[in-house]
Amino acid sequence: MTITRINVGPVHPSTHGVIRLVVDLEGDTIVHVEPRIGFLHRGVEKLAETRMYMQIPPYTEKLDYIAPMSYDEAYVATVEAAMNVQVSERAQYIRVILLELQRLASHLLSIGLLCNDLGQMFTGFMWTFKDRDIVLDLLQEAAGSRMFYVNMRLGGMREDLPADFIEHTLSTLKYLEHRIPMYVSYLEKNPIFIERMKGVGVVTKEEALDLGVTGPVLRASGVDYDVRRNNPYYVYPKLHFNPKYLQSGDNFARYKVRILEMQESIRIIRLALKDIPEGNALGAPIKLRSPNPVNRISVVSRELPRGECLMYMVADPQKPYRLSIRSPNMINLAAIDHISRGARYADLFSILGTLDIVMGCVDR
Amino acid sequence: MEDDKIDTNSEEFTDAKKEMDKLVYESVKDREIKPNVIFAKLSDFTRSMPITKGVVNWARVNSMWPMMFGLACCAIELMDFGSARIDAERKGYLLFRGTPRQCDVIIVAGWVTKSMVPEIKRLYEQMEKPRYVIAFGECATCGGPWWESYNIIKGIDEVLPVDVFVAGCPPRPENLFAALMKLQKKVGGNVEG
């Protein structure tokens, strides 16, 4: 049979961000997918070499604009590792609470967009965005902005939690706990959803390890790995964190892992709000001259909502000599050729939706 | 000349809403239908009167269709604009269209790289006239935090004629609503609803 070549993007309603996919089809079956990236490249790593240490968080935040605070924290933790700064106990709790709230917002958006990709299931999109707005209101209360926060400082936070934050968070969590089963029943009772998700885009355990995919994509394939448990940071061990993983490795498992992770996040936030100690949560204010780093090379690994991020920094006095970022999205996107080979053309977008790629992070 | 009978610049036609009501009322009167029933045929407008600027503007202003076109961070706020809390449809900004041929306004949300410029130009040229551009966010307005980057153009106004600029990093979805209302006022006529 002849092979047809179709060009998807760079501006396409179903690609999240600006990506071009060159798809080779045999009939309706995908033979080869080649992602062409670089439409959002802006040279974050190069810009970081010309900035002082605490001028860089606004740039790293814009890497993953669906979960900005997690990248903010990953960068600040790298600088803390370079300068040997300890984070106070209360600040650790606050960071864990805010990061898990950010994960909730991110997974909600990812499920909403997945509904959009599966042929305009607009109810799911509207529901998740409504709930995401409620979570973002909490983050706005704590950090002052809807999307970009820059509220991490060396050794702590820019400001402590506001007075009634705990009360508001508890009521929001109660609401979300009531909403998540509604999503599950809405989506999993829908025969179209099941048909397009179950058994499509399967990644086996061996394949997942070979491809190096991370995050929910890895855990959906039956690998029990999560940086928060395997290489713990902050107070995650105290909160008895348990990674959720499933065996089947198809689209449905990738969606389901996100639902389970949201429930786990809610549990963790509840525990952290209960245990949060009194004390000083404020970090060092930003000054014209920062302290000089002690360690020349520092590497920090963090579990972002989309997978494991590795930040490698070679330090110079006052500014980084080199900042290198291993982005989880880039790794997951590279697997799309292998995953979608043999699937139907229409399934390409559901696979792309469950991989949940942010192009700002891929292109950097 | 038929056109001479009606002075379109006269005071009674400056208000598009009044003109519309009058047209509807007259068309209803001819058909001997109860005046509280809203019923009008498009041919009634075109036959009885020349299509005045007011009617076209009234229609144009109250159905601004934005294009589904997001680049970066601001596109997330753009999605929020289309979702439940803001409810963009109540002012006529119908849900985002997937093709440029059905759209009136392109919202450039995010930083514009050099490799994206030809694509944006092409999308803009595919849109039907009249077409409007909104630069949404710092990056589309002036380059924003990427001013020193080697791959970003410093504002979409280097490429396209921008009608409304929206400041903020990212602007809130409400700001987009305000920007579209400003555009409606710029196009002419009162904003309905």
HADDOCK unambig.tbl for C-alpha pairs under 7 A between the chains (distance, minus, plus):
assign (segid A and resid 11 and name CA) (segid B and resid 69 and name CA) 6.79 0.50 0.50
assign (segid A and resid 13 and name CA) (segid B and resid 68 and name CA) 6.60 0.50 0.50
assign (segid A and resid 13 and name CA) (segid B and resid 98 and name CA) 6.09 0.50 0.50
assign (segid A and resid 17 and name CA) (segid B and resid 70 and name CA) 6.71 0.50 0.50
assign (segid A and resid 17 and name CA) (segid B and resid 71 and name CA) 5.76 0.50 0.50
assign (segid A and resid 17 and name CA) (segid B and resid 72 and name CA) 6.49 0.50 0.50
assign (segid A and resid 18 and name CA) (segid B and resid 71 and name CA) 6.17 0.50 0.50
assign (segid A and resid 39 and name CA) (segid B and resid 113 and name CA) 6.47 0.50 0.50
assign (segid A and resid 39 and name CA) (segid B and resid 115 and name CA) 5.89 0.50 0.50
assign (segid A and resid 39 and name CA) (segid B and resid 116 and name CA) 5.96 0.50 0.50
assign (segid A and resid 40 and name CA) (segid B and resid 113 and name CA) 6.09 0.50 0.50
assign (segid A and resid 41 and name CA) (segid B and resid 113 and name CA) 6.97 0.50 0.50
assign (segid A and resid 41 and name CA) (segid B and resid 151 and name CA) 6.91 0.50 0.50
assign (segid A and resid 42 and name CA) (segid B and resid 149 and name CA) 6.04 0.50 0.50
assign (segid A and resid 42 and name CA) (segid B and resid 151 and name CA) 5.43 0.50 0.50
assign (segid A and resid 42 and name CA) (segid B and resid 152 and name CA) 6.33 0.50 0.50
assign (segid A and resid 43 and name CA) (segid B and resid 149 and name CA) 6.47 0.50 0.50
assign (segid A and resid 47 and name CA) (segid B and resid 149 and name CA) 6.91 0.50 0.50
assign (segid A and resid 65 and name CA) (segid B and resid 73 and name CA) 5.32 0.50 0.50
assign (segid A and resid 126 and name CA) (segid B and resid 83 and name CA) 5.44 0.50 0.50
assign (segid A and resid 126 and name CA) (segid B and resid 84 and name CA) 5.48 0.50 0.50
assign (segid A and resid 129 and name CA) (segid B and resid 80 and name CA) 6.73 0.50 0.50
assign (segid A and resid 129 and name CA) (segid B and resid 83 and name CA) 6.38 0.50 0.50
assign (segid A and resid 130 and name CA) (segid B and resid 84 and name CA) 5.85 0.50 0.50
assign (segid A and resid 130 and name CA) (segid B and resid 85 and name CA) 6.28 0.50 0.50
assign (segid A and resid 360 and name CA) (segid B and resid 72 and name CA) 6.62 0.50 0.50
